[in-house]
Amino acid sequence: MHNNLDDIRPYNDEEVIAATQRIAASDLFRQIITSFYPEEKFEDFKAQFLNIKSVHEFHIHYGVKVAEKVIQASTSSCTVKSVSEIEKGKAYSFISNHRDIVMDALVLQVYMINTFDEVIEISFGSNLMVNPLIVDIGKCCQMYKTDRSGTARELYHKLNRLSEYLKHAITEKGKSTWIAQRNGRTKDGLDKTDPGLVKMYSLSGKDRFKEHFIKMNITPVTISYQYESCDYLKVREIYLKQLGGVYKKHKNEDYESIVYGINQPKGDCTLIISKPLSAEEINELSDNYSVFCHELTKIIDQRIIENYQFWSTNYIAFDLLHNTDHYSSKYTVSEKESFIAYMNKQLSNISDIQETQVLEKLFLQLYAHPIQNKIEWHDYC
């Protein structure tokens, strides 16, 4: 293992054993366990938890079970599909659209563990590492650190190290990884891959970039929720950004978004794993590095957009936003009335902004933009 990447990587078996001791000794441990396992005696659970001996045991006996409880509690149904067959033992660089801080990766993680008995490594923003307990839980859950802070020079150094780590995870450890297509969640419903993400991947293999990306096995992933995670919070943020150009988060905002996103009912959910980018596809792209990165970004966008699952909420929002009944066959009058009531209820949580019509438009755009995104993509093609 590259020692200079130790602060990025998740915990190994030995470190998980030590971390479970610290987690179990924390003041929040009892609160967490009684919340997720109310039927069990706490002391008995704690004794079993302290007997964990490996990363695999942590996930099989605790991690995946907690994740399943979270998914079941906040969704009406959750379906995972794969466009092409996922091969057990093969490492994939999953690049996903990003709607919920925790749930997006959680759904894929549960699928990979239950289907292939394999744990994927998940990106963990340094901004979310708010205390040692969360760091311990995150790294036990096989999360690797991403850090996009600092000066331009510092950021380049951090991204170069991250690129080296992802290359190490895929090509040397043989571990699949998950990362969002952009920094931060999509706030406006428009899933777009940050070109900088592709360039970050290339930093560890820029000299032979096509060969490098073939080895990285890039595999786009699309997750779609019937009810958008943290929808009114996203609307408020977009409004304030449009008003002042800059949005400054308060101290515990990321943590609060995690908690609200986990608990918010999201209706139906679908996650679709696209076909990995093949060697043939990559070799057909430009030999010019800059053009290549642009073309590769567009392919990732295409697969994420094409696999987005539209719900009645998307169709209703599109028709309301554009004052049309174009998609009226996709929903009932009752569903439309229910969505309008839901929108009004969610927006009532925004007490510091009084421009109701502007907020309603932003809310509808959040739900309608995935349809608009696909329309524009087809026009572009």
C-alpha positions in Angstrom: 0.0 0.0 0.0 1.2 3.5 -0.8 2.0 5.1 2.6 1.3 8.6 1.2 -2.3 7.6 0.6 -3.1 6.3 4.1 -5.1 9.3 5.1 -7.4 8.8 2.0 -8.1 5.1 2.2 -10.7 3.3 4.3 -9.8 1.2 7.4 -8.3 -2.3 7.0 -9.3 -5.3 9.2 -7.0 -4.4 12.1 -8.1 -0.7 12.1 -11.8 -1.8 12.0 -11.3 -3.8 15.2 -9.8 -0.7 17.0 -12.4 1.6 15.6 -15.3 -0.6 16.8 -13.9 -0.2 20.3 -14.0 3.6 20.0 -17.4 3.6 18.4 -18.9 1.4 21.2 -17.3 3.7 23.8 -18.9 6.9 22.4 -21.9 8.6 24.0 -23.9 8.3 20.8 -23.5 4.6 20.4 -26.4 3.6 22.6 -28.7 6.2 20.9 -27.8 4.9 17.5 -28.3 1.2 18.4 -31.6 1.7 20.3 -32.9 3.7 17.3 -32.0 1.0 14.7 -32.4 -2.1 16.9 -35.1 -1.3 19.4 -36.0 -5.0 19.8 -32.5 -6.0 21.1 -30.9 -5.6 24.6 -28.3 -2.9 24.3 -25.6 -4.7 26.4 -26.0 -7.9 24.4 -25.7 -6.0 21.1 -22.7 -4.1 22.3 -20.9 -7.3 23.3 -21.5 -8.8 19.8 -20.4 -5.6 18.2 -17.1 -5.5 20.1 -16.4 -9.0 18.7 -16.1 -7.7 15.1 -12.8 -9.0 13.5 -12.9 -7.7 10.0 -14.3 -5.2 7.4 -16.4 -8.0 6.0 -17.9 -8.9 9.4 -18.7 -5.2 10.0 -20.7 -5.0 6.8 -22.4 -8.4 6.7 -23.5 -8.3 10.4 -24.1 -4.6 10.9 -23.5 -2.2 8.0 -25.8 -3.8 5.4 -28.5 -4.4 8.0 -28.6 -0.8 9.1 -28.5 0.3 5.4 -31.5 -1.9 4.6 -33.4 -0.5 7.5 -32.7 3.1 6.3 -33.8 2.2 2.7 -36.9 0.4 3.8 -37.9 3.3 6.1 -37.6 6.1 3.6 -38.7 4.4 0.3 -41.9 2.7 -0.8 -39.9 0.5 -3.1 -36.3 0.4 -4.2 -35.2 -1.4 -7.4 -31.7 -1.9 -8.8 -31.2 -2.9 -12.4 -28.0 -3.4 -14.4 -28.0 -2.8 -18.2 -25.3 -5.4 -18.6 -24.1 -8.2 -16.4 -21.9 -7.2 -13.4 -19.0 -9.7 -13.0 -18.2 -10.9 -9.5 -14.6 -10.1 -8.7 -14.2 -7.4 -11.3 -13.5 -3.8 -10.1 -15.7 -1.0 -11.4 -15.3 2.8 -11.2 -19.0 3.7 -10.5 -19.7 7.4 -11.4 -23.2 8.4 -10.2 -25.6 11.3 -10.4 -25.9 12.7 -6.8 -29.3 13.5 -5.2 -28.8 12.4 -1.6 -25.6 12.6 0.5 -26.0 9.1 1.9 -28.7 7.2 0.1 -27.3 7.3 -3.5 -24.2 5.2 -2.6 -26.1 3.2 0.1 -28.5 1.7 -2.4 -25.6 0.5 -4.6 -23.6 -0.8 -1.7 -26.5 -2.9 -0.4 -27.0 -4.3 -3.9 -23.3 -5.2 -4.3 -23.1 -6.9 -0.9 -26.3 -8.9 -1.2 -25.7 -9.9 -4.9 -22.0 -10.4 -5.1 -20.8 -10.4 -1.4 -18.5 -7.5 -2.3 -18.1 -4.2 -0.5 -17.4 -1.1 -2.7 -15.4 1.9 -1.5 -17.4 5.1 -1.4 -16.2 8.8 -1.6 -16.4 10.6 1.8 -16.1 14.4 1.6 -13.8 15.9 4.1 -16.5 18.5 4.9 -18.6 15.6 6.3 -15.9 14.5 8.7 -17.3 16.6 11.5 -16.1 14.5 14.4 -14.0 11.4 15.1 -17.1 9.2 15.5 -18.3 9.9 12.0 -14.8 9.4 10.7 -14.6 6.0 12.4 -18.1 4.9 11.1 -17.3 6.2 7.6 -14.0 4.5 7.3 -15.4 1.2 8.7 -18.0 1.5 6.0 -15.2 1.6 3.5 -15.3 5.3 2.7 -12.3 7.0 1.2 -11.7 10.7 1.7 -12.1 13.4 -0.9 -10.9 16.9 -0.2 -11.6 19.8 -2.6 -10.5 22.7 -0.4 -7.5 24.9 -0.4 -5.6 27.0 -3.0 -5.3 26.0 -6.6 -1.9 24.5 -5.9 -3.2 22.6 -2.8 -6.2 21.4 -4.7 -4.2 20.1 -7.6 -2.0 18.1 -5.1 -5.0 16.7 -3.3 -6.7 15.7 -6.6 -3.5 14.1 -7.9 -3.3 11.9 -4.7 -7.0 11.1 -5.0 -6.5 10.0 -8.6 -3.5 7.8 -7.5 -5.7 6.2 -4.8 -8.6 5.4 -7.2 -6.1 3.9 -9.6 -4.6 1.8 -6.7 -8.1 0.7 -5.6 -9.2 -0.4 -9.0 -6.0 -1.8 -10.6 -4.1 -3.1 -7.5 -6.6 -3.9 -4.8 -9.3 -4.9 -7.2 -12.0 -2.9 -5.3 -14.9 -1.2 -6.9 -15.3 2.5 -6.1 -18.2 5.0 -6.1 -18.0 8.7 -6.6 -20.5 11.4 -7.6 -20.4 13.0 -11.0 -19.9 16.4 -9.5 -18.9 18.2 -6.3 -22.1 18.3 -4.2 -25.6 17.2 -4.8 -27.6 18.3 -7.9 -29.7 21.1 -6.6 -31.7 22.0 -9.7 -32.5 18.6 -11.1 -30.0 18.8 -14.0 -27.5 16.0 -13.7 -24.3 17.1 -15.3 -20.8 15.5 -15.0 -18.1 18.0 -13.9 -15.4 17.8 -16.6 -12.9 18.2 -13.7 -13.9 14.8 -12.5 -12.7 13.1 -15.7 -9.5 15.2 -15.6 -9.0 14.1 -11.9 -9.2 10.4 -12.9 -6.7 11.0 -15.7 -4.0 12.6 -13.4 -2.7 9.1 -12.5 -2.4 8.0 -16.1 -2.3 11.1 -18.3 0.7 10.0 -20.4 -1.3 7.0 -21.7 -4.8 8.3 -20.9 -6.8 5.9 -23.2 -5.1 2.9 -21.7 -5.6 4.3 -18.2 -9.3 4.8 -18.6 -9.8 1.3 -20.1 -8.2 -0.1 -16.9 -10.4 2.1 -14.7 -13.6 0.5 -16.1 -15.7 3.6 -15.9 -19.4 2.6 -15.2 -22.1 5.4 -15.0 -24.9 4.9 -12.5 -28.3 6.7 -12.3 -30.5 7.0 -9.2 -34.0 8.4 -9.4 -36.3 9.2 -6.5 -40.1 9.8 -6.8 -39.7 12.6 -4.2 -36.4 14.5 -4.3 -34.3 14.3 -1.2 -34.1 17.6 0.7 -36.2 19.2 -2.0 -37.2 22.4 -0.1 -33.7 22.8 1.2 -32.3 22.7 -2.3 -34.9 25.2 -3.5 -33.9 27.6 -0.7 -30.2 27.3 -1.5 -30.8 27.9 -5.3 -32.9 31.0 -4.4 -30.3 32.5 -2.2 -27.6 31.8 -4.7 -29.6 33.5 -7.4 -30.2 36.4 -5.0 -26.6 36.9 -3.9 -24.4 34.7 -6.0 -22.8 33.0 -3.0 -24.4 30.6 -0.5 -22.6 30.0 2.8 -23.6 26.9 4.7 -24.1 27.2 8.5 -21.9 25.0 10.7 -24.0 21.8 10.9 -25.8 22.1 7.6 -24.2 19.1 5.9 -25.0 16.9 9.0 -28.6 18.1 9.1 -29.0 17.4 5.4 -27.7 13.9 6.0 -30.3 13.3 8.8 -33.2 14.9 6.9 -32.3 13.0 3.7 -32.1 9.7 5.5 -35.5 10.2 7.2 -37.4 12.0 4.4 -40.0 9.7 2.6 -38.8 9.5 -1.0 -41.5 7.2 -2.4 -40.3 4.9 -5.1 -36.6 4.6 -6.0 -34.7 3.1 -8.9 -31.0 2.7 -9.4 -29.7 1.7 -12.9 -26.1 0.6 -13.5 -25.2 1.4 -17.1 -23.0 -0.6 -19.4 -19.3 0.1 -18.6 -17.4 2.2 -21.1 -15.7 -0.4 -23.4 -12.1 -0.4 -24.7 -13.6 0.1 -28.2 -15.6 3.1 -27.2 -12.6 4.8 -25.5 -10.3 4.0 -28.4 -12.7 5.7 -30.8 -12.5 9.0 -28.9 -10.1 11.8 -29.8 -6.3 11.3 -29.4 -6.2 15.0 -28.2 -6.3 14.9 -24.4 -8.6 17.9 -23.9 -11.0 16.8 -26.6 -10.9 13.3 -25.2 -11.9 14.4 -21.7 -14.8 16.5 -23.2 -16.0 13.5 -25.2 -15.7 11.1 -22.3 -17.7 13.5 -20.1 -20.5 13.6 -22.7 -20.7 9.8 -22.7 -21.0 9.6 -19.0 -23.7 12.3 -19.1 -25.6 10.4 -21.9 -25.8 7.2 -19.9 -26.8 8.9 -16.7 -29.5 10.9 -18.5 -30.8 8.0 -20.6 -31.3 5.8 -17.5 -33.1 8.4 -15.4 -36.5 7.0 -14.3 -39.3 9.4 -14.6 -42.1 9.3 -12.0 -45.5 11.0 -11.9 -44.0 13.8 -9.9 -41.7 14.7 -12.8 -44.5 14.7 -15.4 -46.8 16.7 -13.1 -44.1 19.3 -12.4 -43.2 19.6 -16.1 -46.9 20.3 -17.0 -47.4 22.7 -14.1 -44.2 24.6 -14.9 -45.0 25.0 -18.6 -48.8 25.3 -18.1 -49.6 22.4 -20.4 -51.2 18.9 -20.2 -48.6 17.3 -22.5 -47.9 14.5 -20.0 -51.4 14.2 -18.5 -51.6 10.6 -19.6 -48.7 9.8 -17.2 -50.6 10.8 -14.0 -54.1 11.0 -12.5 -56.0 14.1 -11.3 -55.6 12.8 -7.8 -51.9 12.4 -8.2 -51.6 16.0 -9.5 -53.6 17.3 -6.5 -51.5 15.3 -4.1 -48.3 16.6 -5.6 -49.5 20.2 -5.4 -50.4 19.7 -1.7 -47.0 18.1 -1.1 -45.2 21.1 -2.8 -47.1 23.6 -0.7 -46.3 21.6 2.5 -42.6 21.4 1.7 -42.3 25.1 0.8 -44.1 26.1 4.0 -40.8 25.0 5.7 -39.1 28.0 4.1 -40.0 30.7 6.6 -37.4 33.3 5.7 -38.4 33.8 2.1 -41.7 35.3 1.2 -41.6 35.1 -2.7 -44.0 32.2 -3.0 -44.2 32.2 -6.8 -40.4 32.2 -7.2 -40.1 29.3 -4.8 -42.8 27.4 -6.5 -41.1 27.8 -9.9 -37.8 26.6 -8.5 -39.5 23.6 -6.8 -41.2 22.6 -10.1 -37.9 23.0 -12.0 -36.2 20.7 -9.6 -38.7 18.0 -10.5 -39.2 18.9 -14.2 -35.6 19.4 -15.2 -34.8 15.7 -15.6 -37.3 15.5 -18.4 -36.0 18.8 -19.9 -32.5 17.4 -19.6 -33.4 14.3 -21.6 -35.2 16.4 -24.2 -32.2 18.7 -24.6 -29.8 15.7 -24.8 -31.8 14.1 -27.6 -31.8 17.5 -29.4 -28.0 17.7 -28.9 -27.5 14.2 -30.3 
